[in-house]
Every structure is written in structure tokens, then in C-alpha cells.
Amino acid sequence: MTEYSGEEVADLVGANLADRLALDDGPYTDADLDALTDALGEGAELADRVAEGDVAALATLLSPAFLQANSEFESFADFLGASPWARSNVDAAFAGRRDGDDADPAAATTSSFLSRTTAFRTPGEMVQAAVVYRCRAALDEGEAESEEEGGDAAASGEDA
């Protein structure tokens, strides 16, 4: 099994994302990298859909675990219920830049509601952090599975 250092993974994903993921020295396995790239691809796709106004994608990104870790809310329904946005216009608050529009998108607009109730200032920051959160969770899950497999092998007398 190939193992990669944190530095090698940082080279793969870029310094900014590596910093946000708080990568340690490793080792990281092929399975870890697969999980990370899958989560990053899925997260980027969800973020694109959010920028286009897809509320279901926003609800998926703002998972209960993410909201509990980064806000005062337990669920997307709680978040939406307390927000100044109704379900019918939350899509506009998280909208990305439209083709041909040079103005800052709504997602880049500072929100006093978010500043007061979450760890974020803008809807865009929140979406970016949710993508990173999904990636970190995928890495953590992969590391936990690797530790379990290593522990199972050690308990049975096999080489890990």
C-alpha cells in the first residue's frame, strides 16, 4: 500500500486547501486520497448547484454535523427558520456570480445574520467551509477505518 506524507498531499490539493484541511504529517493512503478527491468533487458540484440557486444542494452542504460545529443551529430547517430568508428566497442569498454580471454576487455580501449566528460573514464563506468540512470528514473517516483495520489485524496476530 502506497503512503503519502502531508506535504505530498498538500502538493496535490494546493497549499490553501491543505491549510484549511489542517493536514498533519500523515501518512495518507491511496484510500484517503480517493476519499478526499471524491468529497472535493462532490462538494464542488454541490457548491456550483448552490450558486445556481439549488436549495436542496444547500441543505446537503449545510449538514447537521456542519451546522452544529459552526453555528448555533442543529439542522438546516432550524437555520432556515431563524434566517431572514424564506425557502423561496434563500437561493438568492447564496447565489454566485451570473455570466456577464460584474457586480459582487449575493454570496459575497456580508450578512449580519450569519455573523451573529455562525462562524461566517458571508454565504459564500459558509459554502466554502462546508465543502472543506466534507473533505476533512472524508479524511477522518478514512483514517478511522485504517486504524480499525490495523487494530483488527493486530488483534488477530496479522501484520497491519
Order of alpha helices (4+ residues) and beta strands (2+ residues): beta-alpha-alpha-beta-alpha-alpha-alpha-alpha-alpha-alpha-alpha
